[in-house]
Amino acid sequence: MIRDDWAIENSLHWVMDMVFRDAECRVRTENAPANFTTLKHMANNLIRKAPRKDSQRLKRMTAAWDDEFLATLVAA
């Protein structure tokens, strides 16, 4: 049971903190935190399913720089 809890921690929370810098997020008013978290989770799912072998952080940066790669992420 403890290992299952750590698996969740390593697979989602750590990724959100390292890739999206979730701990440094300053969005704190009204519905903004929930909305922003939903968008980050959607982006994480799209990046994770990308067929490239790069890290998730590098895929995120590539999507920001390359419109064609971003289009393939959204279309997938």
mmCIF file of the N, C-alpha and C atoms, coordinates in Angstrom:
data_MODEL
# 
_entry.id   MODEL 
# 
loop_
_atom_site.group_PDB 
_atom_site.id 
_atom_site.type_symbol 
_atom_site.label_atom_id 
_atom_site.label_alt_id 
_atom_site.label_comp_id 
_atom_site.label_asym_id 
_atom_site.label_entity_id 
_atom_site.label_seq_id 
_atom_site.pdbx_PDB_ins_code 
_atom_site.Cartn_x 
_atom_site.Cartn_y 
_atom_site.Cartn_z 
_atom_site.occupancy 
_atom_site.B_iso_or_equiv 
_atom_site.pdbx_formal_charge 
_atom_site.auth_seq_id 
_atom_site.auth_comp_id 
_atom_site.auth_asym_id 
_atom_site.auth_atom_id 
_atom_site.pdbx_PDB_model_num 
ATOM 1   N N  . MET A 1 1  ? 0.811   -1.181 0.000   1.00 0.00 ? 1  MET A N  1 
ATOM 2   C CA . MET A 1 1  ? 0.000   0.000  0.000   1.00 0.00 ? 1  MET A CA 1 
ATOM 3   C C  . MET A 1 1  ? 0.871   1.270  0.000   1.00 0.00 ? 1  MET A C  1 
ATOM 4   N N  . ILE A 1 2  ? 1.941   1.258  0.760   1.00 0.00 ? 2  ILE A N  1 
ATOM 5   C CA . ILE A 1 2  ? 2.831   2.415  0.805   1.00 0.00 ? 2  ILE A CA 1 
ATOM 6   C C  . ILE A 1 2  ? 3.522   2.600  -0.540  1.00 0.00 ? 2  ILE A C  1 
ATOM 7   N N  . ARG A 1 3  ? 3.921   1.510  -1.161  1.00 0.00 ? 3  ARG A N  1 
ATOM 8   C CA . ARG A 1 3  ? 4.570   1.612  -2.482  1.00 0.00 ? 3  ARG A CA 1 
ATOM 9   C C  . ARG A 1 3  ? 3.615   2.153  -3.526  1.00 0.00 ? 3  ARG A C  1 
ATOM 10  N N  . ASP A 1 4  ? 2.348   1.791  -3.442  1.00 0.00 ? 4  ASP A N  1 
ATOM 11  C CA . ASP A 1 4  ? 1.353   2.333  -4.369  1.00 0.00 ? 4  ASP A CA 1 
ATOM 12  C C  . ASP A 1 4  ? 1.232   3.845  -4.201  1.00 0.00 ? 4  ASP A C  1 
ATOM 13  N N  . ASP A 1 5  ? 1.257   4.306  -2.969  1.00 0.00 ? 5  ASP A N  1 
ATOM 14  C CA . ASP A 1 5  ? 1.179   5.740  -2.719  1.00 0.00 ? 5  ASP A CA 1 
ATOM 15  C C  . ASP A 1 5  ? 2.389   6.453  -3.307  1.00 0.00 ? 5  ASP A C  1 
ATOM 16  N N  . TRP A 1 6  ? 3.576   5.879  -3.145  1.00 0.00 ? 6  TRP A N  1 
ATOM 17  C CA . TRP A 1 6  ? 4.779   6.497  -3.709  1.00 0.00 ? 6  TRP A CA 1 
ATOM 18  C C  . TRP A 1 6  ? 4.769   6.443  -5.227  1.00 0.00 ? 6  TRP A C  1 
ATOM 19  N N  . ALA A 1 7  ? 4.154   5.422  -5.807  1.00 0.00 ? 7  ALA A N  1 
ATOM 20  C CA . ALA A 1 7  ? 4.063   5.347  -7.268  1.00 0.00 ? 7  ALA A CA 1 
ATOM 21  C C  . ALA A 1 7  ? 3.240   6.508  -7.808  1.00 0.00 ? 7  ALA A C  1 
ATOM 22  N N  . ILE A 1 8  ? 2.161   6.845  -7.112  1.00 0.00 ? 8  ILE A N  1 
ATOM 23  C CA . ILE A 1 8  ? 1.351   7.998  -7.511  1.00 0.00 ? 8  ILE A CA 1 
ATOM 24  C C  . ILE A 1 8  ? 2.167   9.271  -7.360  1.00 0.00 ? 8  ILE A C  1 
ATOM 25  N N  . GLU A 1 9  ? 2.868   9.393  -6.253  1.00 0.00 ? 9  GLU A N  1 
ATOM 26  C CA . GLU A 1 9  ? 3.698   10.577 -6.014  1.00 0.00 ? 9  GLU A CA 1 
ATOM 27  C C  . GLU A 1 9  ? 4.736   10.742 -7.118  1.00 0.00 ? 9  GLU A C  1 
ATOM 28  N N  . ASN A 1 10 ? 5.402   9.658  -7.467  1.00 0.00 ? 10 ASN A N  1 
ATOM 29  C CA . ASN A 1 10 ? 6.451   9.744  -8.479  1.00 0.00 ? 10 ASN A CA 1 
ATOM 30  C C  . ASN A 1 10 ? 5.897   9.953  -9.876  1.00 0.00 ? 10 ASN A C  1 
ATOM 31  N N  . SER A 1 11 ? 4.751   9.384  -10.179 1.00 0.00 ? 11 SER A N  1 
ATOM 32  C CA . SER A 1 11 ? 4.248   9.453  -11.545 1.00 0.00 ? 11 SER A CA 1 
ATOM 33  C C  . SER A 1 11 ? 3.517   10.753 -11.857 1.00 0.00 ? 11 SER A C  1 
ATOM 34  N N  . LEU A 1 12 ? 2.923   11.399 -10.894 1.00 0.00 ? 12 LEU A N  1 
ATOM 35  C CA . LEU A 1 12 ? 2.154   12.604 -11.196 1.00 0.00 ? 12 LEU A CA 1 
ATOM 36  C C  . LEU A 1 12 ? 2.685   13.837 -10.480 1.00 0.00 ? 12 LEU A C  1 
ATOM 37  N N  . HIS A 1 13 ? 2.748   13.811 -9.169  1.00 0.00 ? 13 HIS A N  1 
ATOM 38  C CA . HIS A 1 13 ? 3.113   15.012 -8.427  1.00 0.00 ? 13 HIS A CA 1 
ATOM 39  C C  . HIS A 1 13 ? 4.533   15.464 -8.743  1.00 0.00 ? 13 HIS A C  1 
ATOM 40  N N  . TRP A 1 14 ? 5.456   14.529 -8.799  1.00 0.00 ? 14 TRP A N  1 
ATOM 41  C CA . TRP A 1 14 ? 6.835   14.890 -9.099  1.00 0.00 ? 14 TRP A CA 1 
ATOM 42  C C  . TRP A 1 14 ? 6.948   15.460 -10.493 1.00 0.00 ? 14 TRP A C  1 
ATOM 43  N N  . VAL A 1 15 ? 6.262   14.845 -11.461 1.00 0.00 ? 15 VAL A N  1 
ATOM 44  C CA . VAL A 1 15 ? 6.290   15.332 -12.839 1.00 0.00 ? 15 VAL A CA 1 
ATOM 45  C C  . VAL A 1 15 ? 5.690   16.729 -12.920 1.00 0.00 ? 15 VAL A C  1 
ATOM 46  N N  . MET A 1 16 ? 4.567   16.952 -12.248 1.00 0.00 ? 16 MET A N  1 
ATOM 47  C CA . MET A 1 16 ? 3.941   18.274 -12.287 1.00 0.00 ? 16 MET A CA 1 
ATOM 48  C C  . MET A 1 16 ? 4.860   19.328 -11.674 1.00 0.00 ? 16 MET A C  1 
ATOM 49  N N  . ASP A 1 17 ? 5.592   18.958 -10.637 1.00 0.00 ? 17 ASP A N  1 
ATOM 50  C CA . ASP A 1 17 ? 6.476   19.921 -10.004 1.00 0.00 ? 17 ASP A CA 1 
ATOM 51  C C  . ASP A 1 17 ? 7.721   20.178 -10.841 1.00 0.00 ? 17 ASP A C  1 
ATOM 52  N N  . MET A 1 18 ? 8.275   19.158 -11.453 1.00 0.00 ? 18 MET A N  1 
ATOM 53  C CA . MET A 1 18 ? 9.504   19.329 -12.217 1.00 0.00 ? 18 MET A CA 1 
ATOM 54  C C  . MET A 1 18 ? 9.258   19.910 -13.616 1.00 0.00 ? 18 MET A C  1 
ATOM 55  N N  . VAL A 1 19 ? 8.232   19.449 -14.298 1.00 0.00 ? 19 VAL A N  1 
ATOM 56  C CA . VAL A 1 19 ? 7.983   19.896 -15.671 1.00 0.00 ? 19 VAL A CA 1 
ATOM 57  C C  . VAL A 1 19 ? 7.259   21.238 -15.692 1.00 0.00 ? 19 VAL A C  1 
ATOM 58  N N  . PHE A 1 20 ? 6.251   21.381 -14.855 1.00 0.00 ? 20 PHE A N  1 
ATOM 59  C CA . PHE A 1 20 ? 5.426   22.591 -14.874 1.00 0.00 ? 20 PHE A CA 1 
ATOM 60  C C  . PHE A 1 20 ? 5.733   23.542 -13.719 1.00 0.00 ? 20 PHE A C  1 
ATOM 61  N N  . ARG A 1 21 ? 6.710   23.203 -12.855 1.00 0.00 ? 21 ARG A N  1 
ATOM 62  C CA . ARG A 1 21 ? 7.084   24.027 -11.711 1.00 0.00 ? 21 ARG A CA 1 
ATOM 63  C C  . ARG A 1 21 ? 5.853   24.359 -10.869 1.00 0.00 ? 21 ARG A C  1 
ATOM 64  N N  . ASP A 1 22 ? 5.089   23.339 -10.542 1.00 0.00 ? 22 ASP A N  1 
ATOM 65  C CA . ASP A 1 22 ? 3.807   23.493 -9.855  1.00 0.00 ? 22 ASP A CA 1 
ATOM 66  C C  . ASP A 1 22 ? 3.953   24.154 -8.484  1.00 0.00 ? 22 ASP A C  1 
ATOM 67  N N  . ALA A 1 23 ? 5.033   23.883 -7.778  1.00 0.00 ? 23 ALA A N  1 
ATOM 68  C CA . ALA A 1 23 ? 5.221   24.454 -6.445  1.00 0.00 ? 23 ALA A CA 1 
ATOM 69  C C  . ALA A 1 23 ? 5.456   25.958 -6.499  1.00 0.00 ? 23 ALA A C  1 
ATOM 70  N N  . GLU A 1 24 ? 5.926   26.463 -7.630  1.00 0.00 ? 24 GLU A N  1 
ATOM 71  C CA . GLU A 1 24 ? 6.212   27.891 -7.766  1.00 0.00 ? 24 GLU A CA 1 
ATOM 72  C C  . GLU A 1 24 ? 5.037   28.684 -8.332  1.00 0.00 ? 24 GLU A C  1 
ATOM 73  N N  . CYS A 1 25 ? 3.929   28.027 -8.593  1.00 0.00 ? 25 CYS A N  1 
ATOM 74  C CA . CYS A 1 25 ? 2.775   28.675 -9.196  1.00 0.00 ? 25 CYS A CA 1 
ATOM 75  C C  . CYS A 1 25 ? 2.155   29.675 -8.220  1.00 0.00 ? 25 CYS A C  1 
ATOM 76  N N  . ARG A 1 26 ? 1.861   30.882 -8.699  1.00 0.00 ? 26 ARG A N  1 
ATOM 77  C CA . ARG A 1 26 ? 1.311   31.942 -7.859  1.00 0.00 ? 26 ARG A CA 1 
ATOM 78  C C  . ARG A 1 26 ? -0.180  32.181 -8.097  1.00 0.00 ? 26 ARG A C  1 
ATOM 79  N N  . VAL A 1 27 ? -0.843  31.271 -8.802  1.00 0.00 ? 27 VAL A N  1 
ATOM 80  C CA . VAL A 1 27 ? -2.274  31.424 -9.075  1.00 0.00 ? 27 VAL A CA 1 
ATOM 81  C C  . VAL A 1 27 ? -3.033  30.976 -7.836  1.00 0.00 ? 27 VAL A C  1 
ATOM 82  N N  . ARG A 1 28 ? -3.727  31.936 -7.178  1.00 0.00 ? 28 ARG A N  1 
ATOM 83  C CA . ARG A 1 28 ? -4.352  31.605 -5.899  1.00 0.00 ? 28 ARG A CA 1 
ATOM 84  C C  . ARG A 1 28 ? -5.741  32.195 -5.680  1.00 0.00 ? 28 ARG A C  1 
ATOM 85  N N  . THR A 1 29 ? -6.331  32.864 -6.625  1.00 0.00 ? 29 THR A N  1 
ATOM 86  C CA . THR A 1 29 ? -7.610  33.526 -6.357  1.00 0.00 ? 29 THR A CA 1 
ATOM 87  C C  . THR A 1 29 ? -8.758  32.868 -7.101  1.00 0.00 ? 29 THR A C  1 
ATOM 88  N N  . GLU A 1 30 ? -9.901  32.803 -6.452  1.00 0.00 ? 30 GLU A N  1 
ATOM 89  C CA . GLU A 1 30 ? -11.168 32.309 -6.983  1.00 0.00 ? 30 GLU A CA 1 
ATOM 90  C C  . GLU A 1 30 ? -11.019 30.945 -7.650  1.00 0.00 ? 30 GLU A C  1 
ATOM 91  N N  . ASN A 1 31 ? -11.487 30.796 -8.886  1.00 0.00 ? 31 ASN A N  1 
ATOM 92  C CA . ASN A 1 31 ? -11.456 29.501 -9.582  1.00 0.00 ? 31 ASN A CA 1 
ATOM 93  C C  . ASN A 1 31 ? -10.173 29.287 -10.378 1.00 0.00 ? 31 ASN A C  1 
ATOM 94  N N  . ALA A 1 32 ? -9.293  30.244 -10.382 1.00 0.00 ? 32 ALA A N  1 
ATOM 95  C CA . ALA A 1 32 ? -8.076  30.157 -11.190 1.00 0.00 ? 32 ALA A CA 1 
ATOM 96  C C  . ALA A 1 32 ? -7.203  28.944 -10.858 1.00 0.00 ? 32 ALA A C  1 
ATOM 97  N N  . PRO A 1 33 ? -6.972  28.592 -9.588  1.00 0.00 ? 33 PRO A N  1 
ATOM 98  C CA . PRO A 1 33 ? -6.123  27.421 -9.321  1.00 0.00 ? 33 PRO A CA 1 
ATOM 99  C C  . PRO A 1 33 ? -6.690  26.129 -9.908  1.00 0.00 ? 33 PRO A C  1 
ATOM 100 N N  . ALA A 1 34 ? -7.981  25.911 -9.787  1.00 0.00 ? 34 ALA A N  1 
ATOM 101 C CA . ALA A 1 34 ? -8.590  24.693 -10.332 1.00 0.00 ? 34 ALA A CA 1 
ATOM 102 C C  . ALA A 1 34 ? -8.529  24.691 -11.850 1.00 0.00 ? 34 ALA A C  1 
ATOM 103 N N  . ASN A 1 35 ? -8.806  25.831 -12.465 1.00 0.00 ? 35 ASN A N  1 
ATOM 104 C CA . ASN A 1 35 ? -8.757  25.918 -13.930 1.00 0.00 ? 35 ASN A CA 1 
ATOM 105 C C  . ASN A 1 35 ? -7.345  25.715 -14.444 1.00 0.00 ? 35 ASN A C  1 
ATOM 106 N N  . PHE A 1 36 ? -6.384  26.342 -13.797 1.00 0.00 ? 36 PHE A N  1 
ATOM 107 C CA . PHE A 1 36 ? -4.987  26.237 -14.225 1.00 0.00 ? 36 PHE A CA 1 
ATOM 108 C C  . PHE A 1 36 ? -4.479  24.810 -14.052 1.00 0.00 ? 36 PHE A C  1 
ATOM 109 N N  . THR A 1 37 ? -4.858  24.152 -12.960 1.00 0.00 ? 37 THR A N  1 
ATOM 110 C CA . THR A 1 37 ? -4.458  22.766 -12.728 1.00 0.00 ? 37 THR A CA 1 
ATOM 111 C C  . THR A 1 37 ? -5.043  21.842 -13.791 1.00 0.00 ? 37 THR A C  1 
ATOM 112 N N  . THR A 1 38 ? -6.291  22.075 -14.169 1.00 0.00 ? 38 THR A N  1 
ATOM 113 C CA . THR A 1 38 ? -6.910  21.264 -15.225 1.00 0.00 ? 38 THR A CA 1 
ATOM 114 C C  . THR A 1 38 ? -6.165  21.413 -16.538 1.00 0.00 ? 38 THR A C  1 
ATOM 115 N N  . LEU A 1 39 ? -5.796  22.629 -16.886 1.00 0.00 ? 39 LEU A N  1 
ATOM 116 C CA . LEU A 1 39 ? -5.036  22.852 -18.125 1.00 0.00 ? 39 LEU A CA 1 
ATOM 117 C C  . LEU A 1 39 ? -3.663  22.189 -18.072 1.00 0.00 ? 39 LEU A C  1 
ATOM 118 N N  . LYS A 1 40 ? -3.012  22.257 -16.918 1.00 0.00 ? 40 LYS A N  1 
ATOM 119 C CA . LYS A 1 40 ? -1.695  21.618 -16.787 1.00 0.00 ? 40 LYS A CA 1 
ATOM 120 C C  . LYS A 1 40 ? -1.804  20.102 -16.892 1.00 0.00 ? 40 LYS A C  1 
ATOM 121 N N  . HIS A 1 41 ? -2.854  19.520 -16.340 1.00 0.00 ? 41 HIS A N  1 
ATOM 122 C CA . HIS A 1 41 ? -3.047  18.070 -16.440 1.00 0.00 ? 41 HIS A CA 1 
ATOM 123 C C  . HIS A 1 41 ? -3.325  17.665 -17.893 1.00 0.00 ? 41 HIS A C  1 
ATOM 124 N N  . MET A 1 42 ? -4.108  18.463 -18.590 1.00 0.00 ? 42 MET A N  1 
ATOM 125 C CA . MET A 1 42 ? -4.374  18.168 -20.006 1.00 0.00 ? 42 MET A CA 1 
ATOM 126 C C  . MET A 1 42 ? -3.075  18.258 -20.813 1.00 0.00 ? 42 MET A C  1 
ATOM 127 N N  . ALA A 1 43 ? -2.280  19.284 -20.561 1.00 0.00 ? 43 ALA A N  1 
ATOM 128 C CA . ALA A 1 43 ? -1.002  19.428 -21.263 1.00 0.00 ? 43 ALA A CA 1 
ATOM 129 C C  . ALA A 1 43 ? -0.068  18.277 -20.933 1.00 0.00 ? 43 ALA A C  1 
ATOM 130 N N  . ASN A 1 44 ? -0.046  17.854 -19.675 1.00 0.00 ? 44 ASN A N  1 
ATOM 131 C CA . ASN A 1 44 ? 0.800   16.732 -19.272 1.00 0.00 ? 44 ASN A CA 1 
ATOM 132 C C  . ASN A 1 44 ? 0.398   15.454 -20.010 1.00 0.00 ? 44 ASN A C  1 
ATOM 133 N N  . ASN A 1 45 ? -0.899  15.205 -20.135 1.00 0.00 ? 45 ASN A N  1 
ATOM 134 C CA . ASN A 1 45 ? -1.367  14.017 -20.851 1.00 0.00 ? 45 ASN A CA 1 
ATOM 135 C C  . ASN A 1 45 ? -0.973  14.061 -22.317 1.00 0.00 ? 45 ASN A C  1 
ATOM 136 N N  . LEU A 1 46 ? -1.091  15.223 -22.957 1.00 0.00 ? 46 LEU A N  1 
ATOM 137 C CA . LEU A 1 46 ? -0.703  15.344 -24.360 1.00 0.00 ? 46 LEU A CA 1 
ATOM 138 C C  . LEU A 1 46 ? 0.802   15.143 -24.540 1.00 0.00 ? 46 LEU A C  1 
ATOM 139 N N  . ILE A 1 47 ? 1.588   15.738 -23.669 1.00 0.00 ? 47 ILE A N  1 
ATOM 140 C CA . ILE A 1 47 ? 3.043   15.616 -23.766 1.00 0.00 ? 47 ILE A CA 1 
ATOM 141 C C  . ILE A 1 47 ? 3.478   14.180 -23.513 1.00 0.00 ? 47 ILE A C  1 
ATOM 142 N N  . ARG A 1 48 ? 2.850   13.529 -22.546 1.00 0.00 ? 48 ARG A N  1 
ATOM 143 C CA . ARG A 1 48 ? 3.225   12.156 -22.206 1.00 0.00 ? 48 ARG A CA 1 
ATOM 144 C C  . ARG A 1 48 ? 2.952   11.192 -23.360 1.00 0.00 ? 48 ARG A C  1 
ATOM 145 N N  . LYS A 1 49 ? 1.900   11.448 -24.134 1.00 0.00 ? 49 LYS A N  1 
ATOM 146 C CA . LYS A 1 49 ? 1.541   10.557 -25.231 1.00 0.00 ? 49 LYS A CA 1 
ATOM 147 C C  . LYS A 1 49 ? 2.307   10.834 -26.522 1.00 0.00 ? 49 LYS A C  1 
ATOM 148 N N  . ALA A 1 50 ? 3.115   11.875 -26.544 1.00 0.00 ? 50 ALA A N  1 
ATOM 149 C CA . ALA A 1 50 ? 3.891   12.195 -27.742 1.00 0.00 ? 50 ALA A CA 1 
ATOM 150 C C  . ALA A 1 50 ? 4.871   11.057 -28.040 1.00 0.00 ? 50 ALA A C  1 
ATOM 151 N N  . PRO A 1 51 ? 5.014   10.698 -29.305 1.00 0.00 ? 51 PRO A N  1 
ATOM 152 C CA . PRO A 1 51 ? 5.832   9.532  -29.657 1.00 0.00 ? 51 PRO A CA 1 
ATOM 153 C C  . PRO A 1 51 ? 7.339   9.753  -29.583 1.00 0.00 ? 51 PRO A C  1 
ATOM 154 N N  . ARG A 1 52 ? 7.792   10.914 -29.230 1.00 0.00 ? 52 ARG A N  1 
ATOM 155 C CA . ARG A 1 52 ? 9.228   11.180 -29.178 1.00 0.00 ? 52 ARG A CA 1 
ATOM 156 C C  . ARG A 1 52 ? 9.847   10.598 -27.917 1.00 0.00 ? 52 ARG A C  1 
ATOM 157 N N  . LYS A 1 53 ? 11.151  10.394 -27.948 1.00 0.00 ? 53 LYS A N  1 
ATOM 158 C CA . LYS A 1 53 ? 11.861  9.815  -26.813 1.00 0.00 ? 53 LYS A CA 1 
ATOM 159 C C  . LYS A 1 53 ? 12.488  10.877 -25.912 1.00 0.00 ? 53 LYS A C  1 
ATOM 160 N N  . ASP A 1 54 ? 12.189  12.157 -26.160 1.00 0.00 ? 54 ASP A N  1 
ATOM 161 C CA . ASP A 1 54 ? 12.739  13.235 -25.347 1.00 0.00 ? 54 ASP A CA 1 
ATOM 162 C C  . ASP A 1 54 ? 12.079  13.255 -23.970 1.00 0.00 ? 54 ASP A C  1 
ATOM 163 N N  . SER A 1 55 ? 12.669  13.997 -23.060 1.00 0.00 ? 55 SER A N  1 
ATOM 164 C CA . SER A 1 55 ? 12.062  14.161 -21.734 1.00 0.00 ? 55 SER A CA 1 
ATOM 165 C C  . SER A 1 55 ? 10.793  14.996 -21.857 1.00 0.00 ? 55 SER A C  1 
ATOM 166 N N  . GLN A 1 56 ? 9.963   14.928 -20.843 1.00 0.00 ? 56 GLN A N  1 
ATOM 167 C CA . GLN A 1 56 ? 8.720   15.691 -20.881 1.00 0.00 ? 56 GLN A CA 1 
ATOM 168 C C  . GLN A 1 56 ? 9.008   17.193 -20.879 1.00 0.00 ? 56 GLN A C  1 
ATOM 169 N N  . ARG A 1 57 ? 10.021  17.607 -20.155 1.00 0.00 ? 57 ARG A N  1 
ATOM 170 C CA . ARG A 1 57 ? 10.371  19.023 -20.138 1.00 0.00 ? 57 ARG A CA 1 
ATOM 171 C C  . ARG A 1 57 ? 10.817  19.486 -21.517 1.00 0.00 ? 57 ARG A C  1 
ATOM 172 N N  . LEU A 1 58 ? 11.611  18.673 -22.204 1.00 0.00 ? 58 LEU A N  1 
ATOM 173 C CA . LEU A 1 58 ? 12.069  19.038 -23.544 1.00 0.00 ? 58 LEU A CA 1 
ATOM 174 C C  . LEU A 1 58 ? 10.913  19.029 -24.545 1.00 0.00 ? 58 LEU A C  1 
ATOM 175 N N  . LYS A 1 59 ? 9.997   18.080 -24.408 1.00 0.00 ? 59 LYS A N  1 
ATOM 176 C CA . LYS A 1 59 ? 8.811   18.067 -25.274 1.00 0.00 ? 59 LYS A CA 1 
ATOM 177 C C  . LYS A 1 59 ? 7.979   19.325 -25.072 1.00 0.00 ? 59 LYS A C  1 
ATOM 178 N N  . ARG A 1 60 ? 7.842   19.763 -23.816 1.00 0.00 ? 60 ARG A N  1 
ATOM 179 C CA . ARG A 1 60 ? 7.076   20.977 -23.522 1.00 0.00 ? 60 ARG A CA 1 
ATOM 180 C C  . ARG A 1 60 ? 7.738   22.201 -24.153 1.00 0.00 ? 60 ARG A C  1 
ATOM 181 N N  . MET A 1 61 ? 9.049   22.300 -24.042 1.00 0.00 ? 61 MET A N  1 
ATOM 182 C CA . MET A 1 61 ? 9.760   23.430 -24.633 1.00 0.00 ? 61 MET A CA 1 
ATOM 183 C C  . MET A 1 61 ? 9.694   23.382 -26.160 1.00 0.00 ? 61 MET A C  1 
ATOM 184 N N  . THR A 1 62 ? 9.787   22.188 -26.731 1.00 0.00 ? 62 THR A N  1 
ATOM 185 C CA . THR A 1 62 ? 9.691   22.046 -28.181 1.00 0.00 ? 62 THR A CA 1 
ATOM 186 C C  . THR A 1 62 ? 8.309   22.456 -28.669 1.00 0.00 ? 62 THR A C  1 
ATOM 187 N N  . ALA A 1 63 ? 7.283   22.093 -27.925 1.00 0.00 ? 63 ALA A N  1 
ATOM 188 C CA . ALA A 1 63 ? 5.921   22.491 -28.296 1.00 0.00 ? 63 ALA A CA 1 
ATOM 189 C C  . ALA A 1 63 ? 5.764   24.008 -28.244 1.00 0.00 ? 63 ALA A C  1 
ATOM 190 N N  . ALA A 1 64 ? 6.456   24.659 -27.331 1.00 0.00 ? 64 ALA A N  1 
ATOM 191 C CA . ALA A 1 64 ? 6.391   26.122 -27.241 1.00 0.00 ? 64 ALA A CA 1 
ATOM 192 C C  . ALA A 1 64 ? 7.104   26.782 -28.409 1.00 0.00 ? 64 ALA A C  1 
ATOM 193 N N  . TRP A 1 65 ? 8.161   26.152 -28.912 1.00 0.00 ? 65 TRP A N  1 
ATOM 194 C CA . TRP A 1 65 ? 8.967   26.749 -29.975 1.00 0.00 ? 65 TRP A CA 1 
ATOM 195 C C  . TRP A 1 65 ? 8.528   26.340 -31.372 1.00 0.00 ? 65 TRP A C  1 
ATOM 196 N N  . ASP A 1 66 ? 8.012   25.124 -31.519 1.00 0.00 ? 66 ASP A N  1 
ATOM 197 C CA . ASP A 1 66 ? 7.730   24.558 -32.843 1.00 0.00 ? 66 ASP A CA 1 
ATOM 198 C C  . ASP A 1 66 ? 6.220   24.381 -33.018 1.00 0.00 ? 66 ASP A C  1 
ATOM 199 N N  . ASP A 1 67 ? 5.642   25.182 -33.904 1.00 0.00 ? 67 ASP A N  1 
ATOM 200 C CA . ASP A 1 67 ? 4.194   25.125 -34.113 1.00 0.00 ? 67 ASP A CA 1 
ATOM 201 C C  . ASP A 1 67 ? 3.746   23.792 -34.708 1.00 0.00 ? 67 ASP A C  1 
ATOM 202 N N  . GLU A 1 68 ? 4.580   23.171 -35.550 1.00 0.00 ? 68 GLU A N  1 
ATOM 203 C CA . GLU A 1 68 ? 4.212   21.886 -36.145 1.00 0.00 ? 68 GLU A CA 1 
ATOM 204 C C  . GLU A 1 68 ? 4.150   20.783 -35.075 1.00 0.00 ? 68 GLU A C  1 
ATOM 205 N N  . PHE A 1 69 ? 5.114   20.778 -34.174 1.00 0.00 ? 69 PHE A N  1 
ATOM 206 C CA . PHE A 1 69 ? 5.092   19.794 -33.092 1.00 0.00 ? 69 PHE A CA 1 
ATOM 207 C C  . PHE A 1 69 ? 3.879   20.025 -32.190 1.00 0.00 ? 69 PHE A C  1 
ATOM 208 N N  . LEU A 1 70 ? 3.580   21.271 -31.912 1.00 0.00 ? 70 LEU A N  1 
ATOM 209 C CA . LEU A 1 70 ? 2.394   21.592 -31.091 1.00 0.00 ? 70 LEU A CA 1 
ATOM 210 C C  . LEU A 1 70 ? 1.123   21.103 -31.786 1.00 0.00 ? 70 LEU A C  1 
ATOM 211 N N  . ALA A 1 71 ? 1.046   21.286 -33.090 1.00 0.00 ? 71 ALA A N  1 
ATOM 212 C CA . ALA A 1 71 ? -0.123  20.821 -33.821 1.00 0.00 ? 71 ALA A CA 1 
ATOM 213 C C  . ALA A 1 71 ? -0.249  19.299 -33.770 1.00 0.00 ? 71 ALA A C  1 
ATOM 214 N N  . THR A 1 72 ? 0.870   18.580 -33.833 1.00 0.00 ? 72 THR A N  1 
ATOM 215 C CA . THR A 1 72 ? 0.809   17.119 -33.739 1.00 0.00 ? 72 THR A CA 1 
ATOM 216 C C  . THR A 1 72 ? 0.383   16.675 -32.355 1.00 0.00 ? 72 THR A C  1 
ATOM 217 N N  . LEU A 1 73 ? 0.784   17.415 -31.314 1.00 0.00 ? 73 LEU A N  1 
ATOM 218 C CA . LEU A 1 73 ? 0.353   17.082 -29.952 1.00 0.00 ? 73 LEU A CA 1 
ATOM 219 C C  . LEU A 1 73 ? -1.146  17.246 -29.795 1.00 0.00 ? 73 LEU A C  1 
ATOM 220 N N  . VAL A 1 74 ? -1.673  18.360 -30.289 1.00 0.00 ? 74 VAL A N  1 
ATOM 221 C CA . VAL A 1 74 ? -3.092  18.656 -30.125 1.00 0.00 ? 74 VAL A CA 1 
ATOM 222 C C  . VAL A 1 74 ? -3.942  17.732 -30.996 1.00 0.00 ? 74 VAL A C  1 
ATOM 223 N N  . ALA A 1 75 ? -3.446  17.375 -32.170 1.00 0.00 ? 75 ALA A N  1 
ATOM 224 C CA . ALA A 1 75 ? -4.216  16.532 -33.097 1.00 0.00 ? 75 ALA A CA 1 
ATOM 225 C C  . ALA A 1 75 ? -4.237  15.068 -32.674 1.00 0.00 ? 75 ALA A C  1 
ATOM 226 N N  . ALA A 1 76 ? -3.270  14.660 -31.858 1.00 0.00 ? 76 ALA A N  1 
ATOM 227 C CA . ALA A 1 76 ? -3.170  13.238 -31.481 1.00 0.00 ? 76 ALA A CA 1 
ATOM 228 C C  . ALA A 1 76 ? -4.231  12.800 -30.543 1.00 0.00 ? 76 ALA A C  1 
# 
